[in-house]
Amino acid sequence: MMCVRKASLALMCLAIIAFCALGLSQAAAQENQGGFGQAGDQPAAAEEQQEGDVGAEEEGRAGEAVEGEEGAAAEVLEAEEVEAEIEPIPPSFDFEDGQLSPHWSATGMEPMLEITRGPGQALAGQGALMLTYMPGGGNLPSVSVGPLEMVGQPSVLQFGLKTDEISSIRYGVAEEDGTEYEGYCYAPAGEWVDCRIALDELMLAQNSEDENEMLDPEQITSLTFMDLCNLPGEIGRALGIKQGLQHMWLDNVKLSPGTAPRRSQEAGGGVIVDDFDGEAALFLPVGGPEIESVAGPGGGDDGACKLIYRLGGHRWVGFVRGVGHLDLTGFDQYCLKLKAEHRARLVAVLEEWDGSKYETNLELDPEAGWTEVTLPLTQFILDPATEDENEQVDLGQLRVVILVVDTFNASVNAMGDGSFTISRISFR
């Protein structure tokens, strides 16, 4: 059977707020620009020497300032006119007409957006949107579209996405006031992922606040898709380092009424976080695993997700799953239904909105087959690298769950591969 041990508390600190780091790094860069060599930093003697020249230069500087202000004002007016010309459009894009709308934009190092056409270039039809970029630290590549005009009451976000390499993707929507809601997905190398996501399964972004703490679909004004590659430090290595020219393709991007397969729901006196039914993996991969959709154990668990790790790669391999959209108050058990193909140590981490993390360990036993593991919340220990006001798990404050295998202490097959399969994450 799978036995439970005390957590070693040696797990690296995985703070999945990578997309916020970009803004912080940009702000830091701006603070570091132009902070030296200004007039106020000059020695007193130099200031005295230049006093006689000040009056002579003031008139010229004033003229330059006026011209600069006029130029800046003209640029602002021009930008406002351009923005005013871009009318909101319905959120439905199949890229079949071959024309790139000015509503689309991109960020990153040397980003280039274009419509690519031809057999095999799109998820459906002939056309798709392609972002070409060079990965670089602090320059997260992303594609955005807006302003958008909602038609009816949208309830589903749909998109097809493909990347050159295994990728950790963050997708999000923004309301009129800038409030963002987000989700994550895994993109395998060179394969299209076709996602349909219920909007109420998106969770509030960590850098956002909302007056009613819920997504208002009729207020959505933009969509964003971001590749969380080449971030600094350990989190960067865990989410993926890319080299050389890269591509991200998008197709059939839509916000529409209707229904989508629900990955989270109330069931059996608890809440299912993910039942892993469906081909799309709606989580952030950690450590570059290969991921396959496989059959579950049956009995209501028809689907499952198999994660394959390899010796010689990243030490911690697994995934991060968002739970911040769920009401988990009142529960006291964390439940996993899984099986192991190879013996390994699995670390389960619960991360709250304030970044505090609690963890425990499981020993995966390949002889046990499908097993449901029940972990009392009292078993989770606070990671000493984080702080919490009450030093106990508060499910009402839970943001993400993390499951990672320690590949440095795992069994593998003759090819150096190991794996585990999970069919359900829930709280009771």
N, C-alpha and C positions, 0 to 999 in steps of 0.2 A: 504494500500500500504506500501512499504518499504520506510521509511523516512530516511534521512541522517542527522547525527549530527556531530558537531565538534569533532575531536579526543580528548580523554582525555590525551593523551601522557603518559599514565600510563602503556602501554604495556611493558612487559619485553624485554630486548635487546636480540633478537634471531640472533646471528651472526652464520650463518651456514657455518663455516669453521672448523668444528669439526675434520675432517680428517687431517688438518694441525696441530692441537693441539698436536697430537701424536709426530710429529717430534720435535716440540718445547719443549715438556716435556722431550723427550729423550736427546735433546741437553742440557737442564738445568740439567738433571741428570748427564750427562757426565762432565759438568762444576763443579758440586758439588763433583765429585769423586777425591780423591787424592789431594785436594787443601790444606790440612793441614799436619803438621808433617814432612815437607820436610826440607832438610838441611838448606836452606835459612831462615827458621823460628826459628832456634835454637838460644839461647842467646849467646852473645859474649864469655862469660866464658866457655861455653860448647864447642864452636868452638876451643878456645885456647887449651883446655884440650885434644882435639882429634887430634890436628895438628901432634903430634908425631906418631899417628897411621895411618895417611893418606898414607905415603909412603909405609908402610908395607902392606896396604890393596889394594893399587892401582894395583899391578901386578895381584892379584887374581881377582879383579873386572874387569880388562881389559880382562883377560881370559874368565871370565863369559860373558862379553859383546860380545866378539868375538863369543863364542858359541851361545849366544842368537841371534846375528845377523845372524849366519849361519842357526840356526833353523828357524828364521823368514823368511829368504830368501827361505829356503826349503819349508816352508808352502805356501809362495806366489807362487813358481813355481808349487807346487802340485795343488793349487787352480786354477792357470791358465791352467794347463793340464786338470783338470776336466772340467773347463768351455769350453776349446777347444773341448773336447770330446762331449759336448752337442750340436749337430747340430740343427739348426732351423727346426721346423716341421710345417706342414700345420695346420691352426687354425680350426680344426674340431674334436670334442671329444664327443663320445657317451658312453664311459666307459663300453663297452660290452665285451672287451677281458679280463677284470679282472686284468690287469696289470697297476700299477700306474707309469706313466712316470716320470723320474727325472725332467722334465720341470715344474712340479707342485710344489709349495711351499706354506707355511702357516706362518702367524704371530699370535701373541696373547699369552695368558697365557696357557702353557701346550698344545699347538696345536698338533693335530694328524690327518693326512690325510690317508684315505683308500678308497678302492672301496667296496661298499656295494652292495650285489646282492640278488635277490629274488622277488617274487610277491609283488607288492605294494611299492617296495623300490625305484623305478625309475619313472621319468615322462613318459618315453617310454622304452620299452624293459625290461631288467633285471638288468642292472647295473647303478650306479650313484656314484659320488664322494661325500664323507662325511667328513666334518671337525668337529672334536670334540674339544671343548675348554672350559676353565673356564673364564667367564667374569671378567674383572678387570679394574679399572681406569687407563687410560693412556696406555693400551695394547689392541688396537683395533684388533679384530680378522679379518683376511682376507685370501683369497685364490688368488694366482697369477699363471699365466702360461706364460712361455717364455724361450728362444727366439722363436719367431714365424716367419714363412716364408709365406708371402702373395701369394696366388694363384689367378691370375687374378686381377681384381680391386674390392675389397670388398666394399659393400655399406650398408650391414645390419649386425647388431650384434644380435645374437639369443642366448637365454639361458633359461633353466628352473631352478627355485630356490625354496627351501623350508626351513623354519626355525621352531624351536620348539615353539617360541612365536612371537607375533606381532613385526616386526622388521623394522627399517629404514636402507635401503641398499644403499650403494654408489657403482656404478660400473664404471669402467674407462678403457681407453686404453692409451698406452704410445707409442710415436714415438721414433725413433732411438736416438734423442738427449735428451730424457727424458721428453719432453713436454707431459703433460697429458690432456686428455679430459674426461669429466665425465657426468654421469646422475644419477638419483635417482629412487628408486622404493619402493613400500610398499609390505611387505611380511606378509600375514596373518598367524595366528598360525596353523601349521600343514597342510598347503595346498600348493600344487605346484602353482607357478606363471610361466606362459609361456610367455616370452617377445620376441618381434621382434621390433627392434629399428633401424631407419635409422641413419647411422653414422653422417650425417650432422645435426642431432638433439642433438648431444652431445655438451656440451659447454666447453670452455677452463677452466681448473681448476684454482682456485684462486691463487695458488702458482706457476703457470707456465706462461711462455712467449713463443710466437711463432713468428718466423720471418715474416710469411705471414698471421698470424691471422686466419688460417683455418686448419682443420684436413686433413692431407694427408694420406689416407687409405693405400697406398702402403708402407708407412713408419712405420706402426704399428708393434711393436716388442713384446708387452705383453698385457695381460688382467688382471684386478684385480676386486675382489668382496669383499666388506668390510661391516661388521656389525657395525653401528655407535651406539653401546650400551655402557652404563656405563661411559660416558664422565663426567668430573667434573662439578659441579655447576648446574645452572638452565637449561642450554642447555642439560645436561645429563639427568635430570629428564624429560625434554620435549621429547627427542628422545628415551628414554627407558632405564630402569634399569632392569637388569636380575640377577637372583640368581641361583647358582648351575650349574651343567654340562649342556652345550648347544651343539646343532648341527646345521650345515648348510649343505644342500645338493645341488649339482649342477648336471645338466644333459643337454645333447644336446647343448653344448657350441660351437658356430660357428661364424666365420666371413666369409661372402659369398657375391657374387653378387646377384642381385635381388632387390625386392622392399619390403617395410614394410609399414603398415598402418601409415599414417602421422598424428601426433597429433597436429602439428602446420603448418599453411599455410596462404597465403594471400587470403583474401576473403572480398567482399563487401566494398572495399575501406579501409580496415584495415588488421590487422594481428591477426589470431586466435592463442593463446598460447596453448590451450588445448580444444578439443571438447569432451573429456571423452568418446569417442567411443572405445570400446574394454574393455576386462576384466582386463588387467594389469593397476594398478595405478602407473603412472610414476612420483611419487613425494615422498617427505619425510613426513611421518605422524608425527604430533606433538601431544603429550599428549595421545598417545595410543588409537586412535579411532578405532571402528570397521568400515570397509569400504565395501560397496556392490555396484556392478555394476547394475544399474537399467535403466528402460526406460526413455528417455528424453521427452521434451514437444512436439516433432514432428516438422514438418516444416523445416526439414533439421538438426534438433538436435535430433538424434535418440537415443543417449546414454547419460548417466548421472552417476554421482558418489554420493552415499549417505554416509554421515559421521555420525556415531552414537556416542554420548558422554554420559557419566554417571556421575551423582553427586557423589562426594566423591573421584573422581580421580584427575587428573591434572587440574589446573584452565583453562589453554589455550589449546584448542583442535582444530585441523585443519590440515593444511599441508603447505609445502614449495614447490613451483614449479620453476624449473630453466627456465629462459628466456634469458640467456646470449648468446645463439646462434642466436638470432633473431635481425634483424635490425628494431628498433622501432623509429628511428629518424623521426621527422615530425608529430608525433601523439600527441594529447593533451587530450585524454579521455581514461579512464580505464573502461571496460565494463564487467559486470557479469550477466549471465543468471542463476537464481537460484530460489528455493522455500524453505520455512521453514515449517517443521512439528510442530515446537514449537517456541514460541517467545524467542528471544535471541538477544544479542548484538554481531555483527560480526565486527571484526577489520581487515581492509585491510591495508597491509604494502607493500611498494615498497622499496627494498634494492638495492643500487648501489654497484659497484665493490669496492669502498673505504670503505664500511661498513656503510655509512650514510643511515638512514632509515626515510621514510616519511609515515604517517599513517592517516587514517580517520575511522570513525565508521558508521555502518549501523544498523538500528533496523529491525530485521527480523520479519515479520508479517505473521503468518500461514494462515490468511484469504485471503491473496493476491494471492495465487497460484503461478504459474510460472510468474516471473517478470524479465525484463531486467533492470538492474540498470546501469546508466551512471554516472561516477564520473570524473568531470574535474580535471586535475592534480593540478590546483590552489587550490583545496580543501584539498590537502594533506599537513600536517604540519610536519616539521622536529622534530624528536624525540630528546628531549634535551639531551639524553644520548649519542648522536652522533653528529658529526660535518660535515659540507659540505662547500666547498669554496664559493658557490653562494646561498646557502639556498633555492634552488628550485630543483624540480625533473628534472633530465636529463635522458630521456628514452634511449638515446644513451649510457648511462653508467649503465643501469639497469641489475642486475645480477639475482635476484630471486624476486618472489612475494610470500607473506605470507597471508593466510586467517585463522583466528582463532576465535573461539567462546569463550566468557567469561562465563564459566560454573557456576561460582559463582553467576551470575546474569541472569540465563536462566531458562525457564520453562521446565518441564519434565513431562513424563506420570506417571501413578501410580507405575510403576516399577522403577522409578528414571532415565529413559532414555530420551534423547532428540536427535534431528537430524536435519540436513539440507541437501539439495541436490543441486548439481551444474552441469550444462550441458555445460557451455562454459565460457572461460576467453578470452578476446580479448582487443586489443587497436585500437582506431580509431582517 
